[in-house]
Amino acid sequence: MTAATVTTRFDGPIMAEENVNLTVSDGETFVSKLSKPEFCQITFAEDIATASIPISYTISGRTVTIYADSVTDKLMTVTVKGRL
């Protein structure tokens, strides 16, 4: 069995988590309450006709920008993890 390679290890203070439901269109942003958000998990929170829509995001400071091609006003659940 081959061991996995650790790409990023989040050492230090315990990670905090923020969970939000957002109505999002492609390219929209929201500001996290965490002082240093580090990564997100994003899922659609409503039934959508096309289940193969790629979702990505960027983090700049505390601002998270969500990219979901051709999505307009869809409910998403975003879990943000980072530092308090």
PyMOL Python script that loads the backbone (N, CA, C, O; Angstrom):
from pymol import cmd

cmd.read_pdbstr("""\
ATOM      1  N   MET A   1       0.847  -1.163   0.000  1.00  0.00           N
ATOM      2  CA  MET A   1       0.000   0.000   0.000  1.00  0.00           C
ATOM      3  C   MET A   1       0.900   1.235   0.000  1.00  0.00           C
ATOM      4  O   MET A   1       1.884   1.295   0.738  1.00  0.00           O
ATOM      5  N   THR A   2       0.557   2.221  -0.834  1.00  0.00           N
ATOM      6  CA  THR A   2       1.321   3.457  -0.936  1.00  0.00           C
ATOM      7  C   THR A   2       0.683   4.530  -0.059  1.00  0.00           C
ATOM      8  O   THR A   2      -0.537   4.697  -0.056  1.00  0.00           O
ATOM      9  N   ALA A   3       1.507   5.243   0.673  1.00  0.00           N
ATOM     10  CA  ALA A   3       1.005   6.315   1.543  1.00  0.00           C
ATOM     11  C   ALA A   3       0.670   7.546   0.715  1.00  0.00           C
ATOM     12  O   ALA A   3       1.338   7.844  -0.275  1.00  0.00           O
ATOM     13  N   ALA A   4      -0.373   8.256   1.134  1.00  0.00           N
ATOM     14  CA  ALA A   4      -0.749   9.509   0.467  1.00  0.00           C
ATOM     15  C   ALA A   4       0.269  10.589   0.798  1.00  0.00           C
ATOM     16  O   ALA A   4       0.890  10.563   1.860  1.00  0.00           O
ATOM     17  N   THR A   5       0.432  11.516  -0.097  1.00  0.00           N
ATOM     18  CA  THR A   5       1.331  12.643   0.118  1.00  0.00           C
ATOM     19  C   THR A   5       0.557  13.792   0.729  1.00  0.00           C
ATOM     20  O   THR A   5      -0.466  14.210   0.187  1.00  0.00           O
ATOM     21  N   VAL A   6       1.032  14.308   1.854  1.00  0.00           N
ATOM     22  CA  VAL A   6       0.384  15.458   2.496  1.00  0.00           C
ATOM     23  C   VAL A   6       0.744  16.698   1.703  1.00  0.00           C
ATOM     24  O   VAL A   6       1.915  17.067   1.614  1.00  0.00           O
ATOM     25  N   THR A   7      -0.257  17.341   1.127  1.00  0.00           N
ATOM     26  CA  THR A   7      -0.038  18.540   0.336  1.00  0.00           C
ATOM     27  C   THR A   7      -0.028  19.773   1.218  1.00  0.00           C
ATOM     28  O   THR A   7       0.849  20.629   1.095  1.00  0.00           O
ATOM     29  N   THR A   8      -1.014  19.862   2.113  1.00  0.00           N
ATOM     30  CA  THR A   8      -1.117  20.997   3.027  1.00  0.00           C
ATOM     31  C   THR A   8      -1.556  20.477   4.379  1.00  0.00           C
ATOM     32  O   THR A   8      -2.519  19.716   4.474  1.00  0.00           O
ATOM     33  N   ARG A   9      -0.859  20.880   5.418  1.00  0.00           N
ATOM     34  CA  ARG A   9      -1.247  20.519   6.777  1.00  0.00           C
ATOM     35  C   ARG A   9      -1.583  21.809   7.510  1.00  0.00           C
ATOM     36  O   ARG A   9      -0.788  22.749   7.532  1.00  0.00           O
ATOM     37  N   PHE A  10      -2.765  21.845   8.109  1.00  0.00           N
ATOM     38  CA  PHE A  10      -3.213  23.044   8.813  1.00  0.00           C
ATOM     39  C   PHE A  10      -2.923  22.881  10.298  1.00  0.00           C
ATOM     40  O   PHE A  10      -3.788  22.465  11.069  1.00  0.00           O
ATOM     41  N   ASP A  11      -1.702  23.212  10.689  1.00  0.00           N
ATOM     42  CA  ASP A  11      -1.294  23.126  12.083  1.00  0.00           C
ATOM     43  C   ASP A  11      -1.621  24.428  12.804  1.00  0.00           C
ATOM     44  O   ASP A  11      -2.015  25.416  12.184  1.00  0.00           O
ATOM     45  N   GLY A  12      -1.453  24.411  14.093  1.00  0.00           N
ATOM     46  CA  GLY A  12      -1.670  25.639  14.857  1.00  0.00           C
ATOM     47  C   GLY A  12      -3.007  25.613  15.551  1.00  0.00           C
ATOM     48  O   GLY A  12      -3.510  24.549  15.912  1.00  0.00           O
ATOM     49  N   PRO A  13      -3.590  26.794  15.741  1.00  0.00           N
ATOM     50  CA  PRO A  13      -4.870  26.869  16.450  1.00  0.00           C
ATOM     51  C   PRO A  13      -5.942  26.039  15.750  1.00  0.00           C
ATOM     52  O   PRO A  13      -5.882  25.807  14.543  1.00  0.00           O
ATOM     53  N   ILE A  14      -6.900  25.609  16.518  1.00  0.00           N
ATOM     54  CA  ILE A  14      -7.989  24.795  15.986  1.00  0.00           C
ATOM     55  C   ILE A  14      -8.711  25.552  14.883  1.00  0.00           C
ATOM     56  O   ILE A  14      -8.991  26.746  14.995  1.00  0.00           O
ATOM     57  N   MET A  15      -8.999  24.827  13.821  1.00  0.00           N
ATOM     58  CA  MET A  15      -9.708  25.421  12.692  1.00  0.00           C
ATOM     59  C   MET A  15     -11.137  25.764  13.102  1.00  0.00           C
ATOM     60  O   MET A  15     -11.764  25.042  13.877  1.00  0.00           O
ATOM     61  N   ALA A  16     -11.632  26.855  12.580  1.00  0.00           N
ATOM     62  CA  ALA A  16     -13.016  27.261  12.801  1.00  0.00           C
ATOM     63  C   ALA A  16     -13.817  26.941  11.547  1.00  0.00           C
ATOM     64  O   ALA A  16     -13.256  26.783  10.463  1.00  0.00           O
ATOM     65  N   GLU A  17     -15.128  26.848  11.706  1.00  0.00           N
ATOM     66  CA  GLU A  17     -15.990  26.526  10.580  1.00  0.00           C
ATOM     67  C   GLU A  17     -17.172  27.480  10.556  1.00  0.00           C
ATOM     68  O   GLU A  17     -17.750  27.810  11.592  1.00  0.00           O
ATOM     69  N   GLU A  18     -17.519  27.915   9.351  1.00  0.00           N
ATOM     70  CA  GLU A  18     -18.678  28.779   9.134  1.00  0.00           C
ATOM     71  C   GLU A  18     -19.538  28.112   8.069  1.00  0.00           C
ATOM     72  O   GLU A  18     -19.033  27.712   7.020  1.00  0.00           O
ATOM     73  N   ASN A  19     -20.833  27.993   8.335  1.00  0.00           N
ATOM     74  CA  ASN A  19     -21.767  27.394   7.378  1.00  0.00           C
ATOM     75  C   ASN A  19     -22.796  28.435   6.982  1.00  0.00           C
ATOM     76  O   ASN A  19     -23.440  29.041   7.838  1.00  0.00           O
ATOM     77  N   VAL A  20     -22.949  28.640   5.679  1.00  0.00           N
ATOM     78  CA  VAL A  20     -23.914  29.627   5.191  1.00  0.00           C
ATOM     79  C   VAL A  20     -24.698  29.058   4.014  1.00  0.00           C
ATOM     80  O   VAL A  20     -24.175  28.273   3.222  1.00  0.00           O
ATOM     81  N   ASN A  21     -25.953  29.465   3.914  1.00  0.00           N
ATOM     82  CA  ASN A  21     -26.757  29.203   2.720  1.00  0.00           C
ATOM     83  C   ASN A  21     -26.832  30.507   1.954  1.00  0.00           C
ATOM     84  O   ASN A  21     -27.158  31.550   2.521  1.00  0.00           O
ATOM     85  N   LEU A  22     -26.533  30.451   0.675  1.00  0.00           N
ATOM     86  CA  LEU A  22     -26.512  31.645  -0.161  1.00  0.00           C
ATOM     87  C   LEU A  22     -27.319  31.410  -1.429  1.00  0.00           C
ATOM     88  O   LEU A  22     -27.336  30.302  -1.966  1.00  0.00           O
ATOM     89  N   THR A  23     -27.981  32.444  -1.901  1.00  0.00           N
ATOM     90  CA  THR A  23     -28.555  32.412  -3.240  1.00  0.00           C
ATOM     91  C   THR A  23     -27.519  33.070  -4.138  1.00  0.00           C
ATOM     92  O   THR A  23     -27.246  34.265  -4.016  1.00  0.00           O
ATOM     93  N   VAL A  24     -26.945  32.284  -5.040  1.00  0.00           N
ATOM     94  CA  VAL A  24     -25.744  32.695  -5.764  1.00  0.00           C
ATOM     95  C   VAL A  24     -25.953  32.655  -7.269  1.00  0.00           C
ATOM     96  O   VAL A  24     -26.630  31.772  -7.796  1.00  0.00           O
ATOM     97  N   SER A  25     -25.361  33.626  -7.948  1.00  0.00           N
ATOM     98  CA  SER A  25     -25.185  33.589  -9.394  1.00  0.00           C
ATOM     99  C   SER A  25     -23.687  33.529  -9.664  1.00  0.00           C
ATOM    100  O   SER A  25     -22.886  33.913  -8.812  1.00  0.00           O
ATOM    101  N   ASP A  26     -23.307  33.055 -10.830  1.00  0.00           N
ATOM    102  CA  ASP A  26     -21.901  32.899 -11.191  1.00  0.00           C
ATOM    103  C   ASP A  26     -21.109  34.180 -10.957  1.00  0.00           C
ATOM    104  O   ASP A  26     -21.494  35.247 -11.436  1.00  0.00           O
ATOM    105  N   GLY A  27     -20.004  34.078 -10.223  1.00  0.00           N
ATOM    106  CA  GLY A  27     -19.104  35.209 -10.006  1.00  0.00           C
ATOM    107  C   GLY A  27     -19.445  36.086  -8.813  1.00  0.00           C
ATOM    108  O   GLY A  27     -18.763  37.083  -8.574  1.00  0.00           O
ATOM    109  N   GLU A  28     -20.488  35.741  -8.053  1.00  0.00           N
ATOM    110  CA  GLU A  28     -20.852  36.562  -6.901  1.00  0.00           C
ATOM    111  C   GLU A  28     -19.961  36.246  -5.699  1.00  0.00           C
ATOM    112  O   GLU A  28     -19.343  35.184  -5.623  1.00  0.00           O
ATOM    113  N   THR A  29     -19.915  37.194  -4.769  1.00  0.00           N
ATOM    114  CA  THR A  29     -19.022  37.077  -3.625  1.00  0.00           C
ATOM    115  C   THR A  29     -19.788  37.188  -2.314  1.00  0.00           C
ATOM    116  O   THR A  29     -20.924  37.661  -2.281  1.00  0.00           O
ATOM    117  N   PHE A  30     -19.156  36.749  -1.243  1.00  0.00           N
ATOM    118  CA  PHE A  30     -19.627  37.052   0.106  1.00  0.00           C
ATOM    119  C   PHE A  30     -18.410  37.171   1.007  1.00  0.00           C
ATOM    120  O   PHE A  30     -17.344  36.641   0.693  1.00  0.00           O
ATOM    121  N   VAL A  31     -18.570  37.869   2.131  1.00  0.00           N
ATOM    122  CA  VAL A  31     -17.473  38.089   3.067  1.00  0.00           C
ATOM    123  C   VAL A  31     -17.638  37.124   4.235  1.00  0.00           C
ATOM    124  O   VAL A  31     -18.670  37.112   4.906  1.00  0.00           O
ATOM    125  N   SER A  32     -16.622  36.329   4.463  1.00  0.00           N
ATOM    126  CA  SER A  32     -16.638  35.362   5.547  1.00  0.00           C
ATOM    127  C   SER A  32     -16.473  36.066   6.886  1.00  0.00           C
ATOM    128  O   SER A  32     -15.837  37.117   6.963  1.00  0.00           O
ATOM    129  N   LYS A  33     -17.043  35.491   7.939  1.00  0.00           N
ATOM    130  CA  LYS A  33     -16.853  36.018   9.293  1.00  0.00           C
ATOM    131  C   LYS A  33     -15.518  35.562   9.884  1.00  0.00           C
ATOM    132  O   LYS A  33     -15.075  36.099  10.899  1.00  0.00           O
ATOM    133  N   LEU A  34     -14.876  34.576   9.257  1.00  0.00           N
ATOM    134  CA  LEU A  34     -13.580  34.112   9.741  1.00  0.00           C
ATOM    135  C   LEU A  34     -12.505  35.125   9.375  1.00  0.00           C
ATOM    136  O   LEU A  34     -12.574  35.760   8.323  1.00  0.00           O
ATOM    137  N   SER A  35     -11.511  35.276  10.247  1.00  0.00           N
ATOM    138  CA  SER A  35     -10.465  36.265   9.959  1.00  0.00           C
ATOM    139  C   SER A  35      -9.535  35.797   8.846  1.00  0.00           C
ATOM    140  O   SER A  35      -8.951  36.615   8.136  1.00  0.00           O
ATOM    141  N   LYS A  36      -9.397  34.471   8.691  1.00  0.00           N
ATOM    142  CA  LYS A  36      -8.529  33.949   7.631  1.00  0.00           C
ATOM    143  C   LYS A  36      -9.132  32.666   7.046  1.00  0.00           C
ATOM    144  O   LYS A  36      -8.714  31.565   7.404  1.00  0.00           O
ATOM    145  N   PRO A  37     -10.122  32.810   6.138  1.00  0.00           N
ATOM    146  CA  PRO A  37     -10.665  31.612   5.503  1.00  0.00           C
ATOM    147  C   PRO A  37      -9.592  30.939   4.649  1.00  0.00           C
ATOM    148  O   PRO A  37      -8.817  31.612   3.969  1.00  0.00           O
ATOM    149  N   GLU A  38      -9.552  29.596   4.691  1.00  0.00           N
ATOM    150  CA  GLU A  38      -8.503  28.877   3.974  1.00  0.00           C
ATOM    151  C   GLU A  38      -9.038  27.962   2.879  1.00  0.00           C
ATOM    152  O   GLU A  38      -8.378  27.775   1.857  1.00  0.00           O
ATOM    153  N   PHE A  39     -10.223  27.389   3.075  1.00  0.00           N
ATOM    154  CA  PHE A  39     -10.813  26.574   2.005  1.00  0.00           C
ATOM    155  C   PHE A  39     -12.309  26.456   2.208  1.00  0.00           C
ATOM    156  O   PHE A  39     -12.827  26.733   3.290  1.00  0.00           O
ATOM    157  N   CYS A  40     -13.004  26.038   1.144  1.00  0.00           N
ATOM    158  CA  CYS A  40     -14.465  25.944   1.158  1.00  0.00           C
ATOM    159  C   CYS A  40     -14.914  24.606   0.605  1.00  0.00           C
ATOM    160  O   CYS A  40     -14.206  23.959  -0.166  1.00  0.00           O
ATOM    161  N   GLN A  41     -16.098  24.212   1.013  1.00  0.00           N
ATOM    162  CA  GLN A  41     -16.816  23.108   0.387  1.00  0.00           C
ATOM    163  C   GLN A  41     -18.160  23.687  -0.024  1.00  0.00           C
ATOM    164  O   GLN A  41     -18.879  24.237   0.810  1.00  0.00           O
ATOM    165  N   ILE A  42     -18.502  23.570  -1.285  1.00  0.00           N
ATOM    166  CA  ILE A  42     -19.715  24.193  -1.811  1.00  0.00           C
ATOM    167  C   ILE A  42     -20.583  23.119  -2.464  1.00  0.00           C
ATOM    168  O   ILE A  42     -20.104  22.331  -3.280  1.00  0.00           O
ATOM    169  N   THR A  43     -21.864  23.099  -2.096  1.00  0.00           N
ATOM    170  CA  THR A  43     -22.808  22.173  -2.703  1.00  0.00           C
ATOM    171  C   THR A  43     -24.098  22.911  -3.042  1.00  0.00           C
ATOM    172  O   THR A  43     -24.456  23.890  -2.386  1.00  0.00           O
ATOM    173  N   PHE A  44     -24.786  22.436  -4.063  1.00  0.00           N
ATOM    174  CA  PHE A  44     -26.099  22.983  -4.371  1.00  0.00           C
ATOM    175  C   PHE A  44     -27.069  22.519  -3.294  1.00  0.00           C
ATOM    176  O   PHE A  44     -27.054  21.351  -2.907  1.00  0.00           O
ATOM    177  N   ALA A  45     -27.903  23.414  -2.812  1.00  0.00           N
ATOM    178  CA  ALA A  45     -28.865  23.090  -1.760  1.00  0.00           C
ATOM    179  C   ALA A  45     -30.280  22.975  -2.328  1.00  0.00           C
ATOM    180  O   ALA A  45     -31.254  22.931  -1.577  1.00  0.00           O
ATOM    181  N   GLU A  46     -30.385  22.926  -3.633  1.00  0.00           N
ATOM    182  CA  GLU A  46     -31.691  22.740  -4.266  1.00  0.00           C
ATOM    183  C   GLU A  46     -31.508  21.848  -5.485  1.00  0.00           C
ATOM    184  O   GLU A  46     -30.398  21.698  -5.995  1.00  0.00           O
ATOM    185  N   ASP A  47     -32.576  21.274  -5.935  1.00  0.00           N
ATOM    186  CA  ASP A  47     -32.533  20.392  -7.091  1.00  0.00           C
ATOM    187  C   ASP A  47     -32.243  21.223  -8.344  1.00  0.00           C
ATOM    188  O   ASP A  47     -32.872  22.256  -8.573  1.00  0.00           O
ATOM    189  N   ILE A  48     -31.298  20.767  -9.139  1.00  0.00           N
ATOM    190  CA  ILE A  48     -30.983  21.459 -10.391  1.00  0.00           C
ATOM    191  C   ILE A  48     -31.095  20.462 -11.537  1.00  0.00           C
ATOM    192  O   ILE A  48     -30.832  19.271 -11.372  1.00  0.00           O
ATOM    193  N   ALA A  49     -31.486  20.965 -12.691  1.00  0.00           N
ATOM    194  CA  ALA A  49     -31.699  20.098 -13.852  1.00  0.00           C
ATOM    195  C   ALA A  49     -30.391  19.483 -14.347  1.00  0.00           C
ATOM    196  O   ALA A  49     -30.364  18.317 -14.740  1.00  0.00           O
ATOM    197  N   THR A  50     -29.316  20.253 -14.331  1.00  0.00           N
ATOM    198  CA  THR A  50     -28.025  19.775 -14.811  1.00  0.00           C
ATOM    199  C   THR A  50     -27.125  19.516 -13.619  1.00  0.00           C
ATOM    200  O   THR A  50     -26.700  20.453 -12.943  1.00  0.00           O
ATOM    201  N   ALA A  51     -26.834  18.265 -13.360  1.00  0.00           N
ATOM    202  CA  ALA A  51     -26.058  17.906 -12.171  1.00  0.00           C
ATOM    203  C   ALA A  51     -24.549  17.957 -12.404  1.00  0.00           C
ATOM    204  O   ALA A  51     -23.781  17.612 -11.506  1.00  0.00           O
ATOM    205  N   SER A  52     -24.114  18.376 -13.583  1.00  0.00           N
ATOM    206  CA  SER A  52     -22.675  18.366 -13.871  1.00  0.00           C
ATOM    207  C   SER A  52     -22.096  19.773 -14.001  1.00  0.00           C
ATOM    208  O   SER A  52     -21.208  20.010 -14.820  1.00  0.00           O
ATOM    209  N   ILE A  53     -22.597  20.698 -13.198  1.00  0.00           N
ATOM    210  CA  ILE A  53     -22.096  22.074 -13.239  1.00  0.00           C
ATOM    211  C   ILE A  53     -20.841  22.163 -12.372  1.00  0.00           C
ATOM    212  O   ILE A  53     -20.911  21.896 -11.172  1.00  0.00           O
ATOM    213  N   PRO A  54     -19.694  22.532 -12.951  1.00  0.00           N
ATOM    214  CA  PRO A  54     -18.494  22.663 -12.141  1.00  0.00           C
ATOM    215  C   PRO A  54     -18.576  23.900 -11.240  1.00  0.00           C
ATOM    216  O   PRO A  54     -19.005  24.970 -11.673  1.00  0.00           O
ATOM    217  N   ILE A  55     -18.166  23.737 -10.005  1.00  0.00           N
ATOM    218  CA  ILE A  55     -18.152  24.836  -9.042  1.00  0.00           C
ATOM    219  C   ILE A  55     -16.719  25.046  -8.598  1.00  0.00           C
ATOM    220  O   ILE A  55     -16.014  24.090  -8.275  1.00  0.00           O
ATOM    221  N   SER A  56     -16.290  26.297  -8.583  1.00  0.00           N
ATOM    222  CA  SER A  56     -14.971  26.626  -8.056  1.00  0.00           C
ATOM    223  C   SER A  56     -15.091  27.910  -7.249  1.00  0.00           C
ATOM    224  O   SER A  56     -16.145  28.546  -7.238  1.00  0.00           O
ATOM    225  N   TYR A  57     -14.024  28.287  -6.583  1.00  0.00           N
ATOM    226  CA  TYR A  57     -14.036  29.503  -5.770  1.00  0.00           C
ATOM    227  C   TYR A  57     -12.630  30.059  -5.656  1.00  0.00           C
ATOM    228  O   TYR A  57     -11.643  29.358  -5.878  1.00  0.00           O
ATOM    229  N   THR A  58     -12.563  31.319  -5.308  1.00  0.00           N
ATOM    230  CA  THR A  58     -11.292  31.940  -4.943  1.00  0.00           C
ATOM    231  C   THR A  58     -11.495  32.641  -3.612  1.00  0.00           C
ATOM    232  O   THR A  58     -12.605  33.053  -3.277  1.00  0.00           O
ATOM    233  N   ILE A  59     -10.417  32.771  -2.860  1.00  0.00           N
ATOM    234  CA  ILE A  59     -10.454  33.488  -1.588  1.00  0.00           C
ATOM    235  C   ILE A  59      -9.418  34.600  -1.657  1.00  0.00           C
ATOM    236  O   ILE A  59      -8.251  34.362  -1.967  1.00  0.00           O
ATOM    237  N   SER A  60      -9.864  35.815  -1.365  1.00  0.00           N
ATOM    238  CA  SER A  60      -8.968  36.965  -1.308  1.00  0.00           C
ATOM    239  C   SER A  60      -9.274  37.701  -0.007  1.00  0.00           C
ATOM    240  O   SER A  60     -10.327  38.326   0.124  1.00  0.00           O
ATOM    241  N   GLY A  61      -8.363  37.628   0.942  1.00  0.00           N
ATOM    242  CA  GLY A  61      -8.641  38.194   2.255  1.00  0.00           C
ATOM    243  C   GLY A  61      -9.763  37.392   2.892  1.00  0.00           C
ATOM    244  O   GLY A  61      -9.631  36.186   3.100  1.00  0.00           O
ATOM    245  N   ARG A  62     -10.874  38.063   3.202  1.00  0.00           N
ATOM    246  CA  ARG A  62     -12.050  37.391   3.765  1.00  0.00           C
ATOM    247  C   ARG A  62     -13.155  37.204   2.733  1.00  0.00           C
ATOM    248  O   ARG A  62     -14.219  36.677   3.055  1.00  0.00           O
ATOM    249  N   THR A  63     -12.913  37.632   1.490  1.00  0.00           N
ATOM    250  CA  THR A  63     -13.931  37.572   0.446  1.00  0.00           C
ATOM    251  C   THR A  63     -13.820  36.274  -0.351  1.00  0.00           C
ATOM    252  O   THR A  63     -12.759  35.941  -0.877  1.00  0.00           O
ATOM    253  N   VAL A  64     -14.939  35.549  -0.429  1.00  0.00           N
ATOM    254  CA  VAL A  64     -15.017  34.309  -1.199  1.00  0.00           C
ATOM    255  C   VAL A  64     -15.838  34.599  -2.454  1.00  0.00           C
ATOM    256  O   VAL A  64     -16.967  35.083  -2.367  1.00  0.00           O
ATOM    257  N   THR A  65     -15.266  34.300  -3.618  1.00  0.00           N
ATOM    258  CA  THR A  65     -15.973  34.448  -4.887  1.00  0.00           C
ATOM    259  C   THR A  65     -16.302  33.051  -5.403  1.00  0.00           C
ATOM    260  O   THR A  65     -15.431  32.186  -5.489  1.00  0.00           O
ATOM    261  N   ILE A  66     -17.572  32.845  -5.744  1.00  0.00           N
ATOM    262  CA  ILE A  66     -18.031  31.533  -6.203  1.00  0.00           C
ATOM    263  C   ILE A  66     -18.262  31.572  -7.712  1.00  0.00           C
ATOM    264  O   ILE A  66     -18.930  32.466  -8.231  1.00  0.00           O
ATOM    265  N   TYR A  67     -17.696  30.588  -8.399  1.00  0.00           N
ATOM    266  CA  TYR A  67     -17.855  30.464  -9.846  1.00  0.00           C
ATOM    267  C   TYR A  67     -18.599  29.170 -10.150  1.00  0.00           C
ATOM    268  O   TYR A  67     -18.143  28.083  -9.795  1.00  0.00           O
ATOM    269  N   ALA A  68     -19.741  29.296 -10.806  1.00  0.00           N
ATOM    270  CA  ALA A  68     -20.532  28.136 -11.230  1.00  0.00           C
ATOM    271  C   ALA A  68     -21.121  28.504 -12.586  1.00  0.00           C
ATOM    272  O   ALA A  68     -22.080  29.271 -12.670  1.00  0.00           O
ATOM    273  N   ASP A  69     -20.548  27.959 -13.626  1.00  0.00           N
ATOM    274  CA  ASP A  69     -20.868  28.332 -14.996  1.00  0.00           C
ATOM    275  C   ASP A  69     -22.368  28.346 -15.279  1.00  0.00           C
ATOM    276  O   ASP A  69     -23.054  27.343 -15.083  1.00  0.00           O
ATOM    277  N   SER A  70     -22.862  29.476 -15.735  1.00  0.00           N
ATOM    278  CA  SER A  70     -24.260  29.668 -16.159  1.00  0.00           C
ATOM    279  C   SER A  70     -25.285  29.564 -15.032  1.00  0.00           C
ATOM    280  O   SER A  70     -26.479  29.440 -15.304  1.00  0.00           O
ATOM    281  N   VAL A  71     -24.850  29.611 -13.791  1.00  0.00           N
ATOM    282  CA  VAL A  71     -25.789  29.516 -12.668  1.00  0.00           C
ATOM    283  C   VAL A  71     -26.328  30.898 -12.333  1.00  0.00           C
ATOM    284  O   VAL A  71     -25.569  31.862 -12.238  1.00  0.00           O
ATOM    285  N   THR A  72     -27.638  30.989 -12.155  1.00  0.00           N
ATOM    286  CA  THR A  72     -28.292  32.235 -11.771  1.00  0.00           C
ATOM    287  C   THR A  72     -29.251  31.960 -10.620  1.00  0.00           C
ATOM    288  O   THR A  72     -30.154  31.131 -10.733  1.00  0.00           O
ATOM    289  N   ASP A  73     -29.043  32.662  -9.517  1.00  0.00           N
ATOM    290  CA  ASP A  73     -29.946  32.606  -8.358  1.00  0.00           C
ATOM    291  C   ASP A  73     -30.262  31.185  -7.890  1.00  0.00           C
ATOM    292  O   ASP A  73     -31.427  30.800  -7.796  1.00  0.00           O
ATOM    293  N   LYS A  74     -29.225  30.418  -7.600  1.00  0.00           N
ATOM    294  CA  LYS A  74     -29.410  29.067  -7.073  1.00  0.00           C
ATOM    295  C   LYS A  74     -28.948  29.025  -5.622  1.00  0.00           C
ATOM    296  O   LYS A  74     -27.968  29.671  -5.251  1.00  0.00           O
ATOM    297  N   LEU A  75     -29.663  28.259  -4.809  1.00  0.00           N
ATOM    298  CA  LEU A  75     -29.321  28.117  -3.403  1.00  0.00           C
ATOM    299  C   LEU A  75     -28.150  27.166  -3.251  1.00  0.00           C
ATOM    300  O   LEU A  75     -28.178  26.042  -3.753  1.00  0.00           O
ATOM    301  N   MET A  76     -27.113  27.627  -2.549  1.00  0.00           N
ATOM    302  CA  MET A  76     -25.931  26.805  -2.288  1.00  0.00           C
ATOM    303  C   MET A  76     -25.639  26.827  -0.805  1.00  0.00           C
ATOM    304  O   MET A  76     -25.925  27.801  -0.110  1.00  0.00           O
ATOM    305  N   THR A  77     -25.063  25.735  -0.334  1.00  0.00           N
ATOM    306  CA  THR A  77     -24.566  25.672   1.034  1.00  0.00           C
ATOM    307  C   THR A  77     -23.051  25.739   0.953  1.00  0.00           C
ATOM    308  O   THR A  77     -22.422  24.956   0.241  1.00  0.00           O
ATOM    309  N   VAL A  78     -22.469  26.681   1.689  1.00  0.00           N
ATOM    310  CA  VAL A  78     -21.021  26.877   1.670  1.00  0.00           C
ATOM    311  C   VAL A  78     -20.489  26.640   3.075  1.00  0.00           C
ATOM    312  O   VAL A  78     -20.941  27.272   4.029  1.00  0.00           O
ATOM    313  N   THR A  79     -19.543  25.740   3.199  1.00  0.00           N
ATOM    314  CA  THR A  79     -18.830  25.514   4.457  1.00  0.00           C
ATOM    315  C   THR A  79     -17.440  26.086   4.272  1.00  0.00           C
ATOM    316  O   THR A  79     -16.683  25.643   3.408  1.00  0.00           O
ATOM    317  N   VAL A  80     -17.109  27.077   5.094  1.00  0.00           N
ATOM    318  CA  VAL A  80     -15.798  27.724   5.038  1.00  0.00           C
ATOM    319  C   VAL A  80     -15.012  27.291   6.262  1.00  0.00           C
ATOM    320  O   VAL A  80     -15.528  27.317   7.380  1.00  0.00           O
ATOM    321  N   LYS A  81     -13.769  26.896   6.052  1.00  0.00           N
ATOM    322  CA  LYS A  81     -12.898  26.550   7.172  1.00  0.00           C
ATOM    323  C   LYS A  81     -11.699  27.468   7.160  1.00  0.00           C
ATOM    324  O   LYS A  81     -11.177  27.825   6.104  1.00  0.00           O
ATOM    325  N   GLY A  82     -11.273  27.841   8.343  1.00  0.00           N
ATOM    326  CA  GLY A  82     -10.130  28.730   8.447  1.00  0.00           C
ATOM    327  C   GLY A  82      -9.857  29.104   9.895  1.00  0.00           C
ATOM    328  O   GLY A  82     -10.247  28.387  10.816  1.00  0.00           O
ATOM    329  N   ARG A  83      -9.195  30.212  10.085  1.00  0.00           N
ATOM    330  CA  ARG A  83      -8.817  30.675  11.425  1.00  0.00           C
ATOM    331  C   ARG A  83      -9.815  31.714  11.915  1.00  0.00           C
ATOM    332  O   ARG A  83     -10.381  32.476  11.131  1.00  0.00           O
ATOM    333  N   LEU A  84     -10.019  31.728  13.233  1.00  0.00           N
ATOM    334  CA  LEU A  84     -10.895  32.746  13.831  1.00  0.00           C
ATOM    335  C   LEU A  84     -10.323  34.128  13.691  1.00  0.00           C
ATOM    336  O   LEU A  84     -10.934  35.098  14.140  1.00  0.00           O
TER     337      LEU A  84
END
""", "prot")
cmd.dss("prot")
cmd.show_as("cartoon", "prot")
cmd.util.cbc("prot")
cmd.orient("prot")
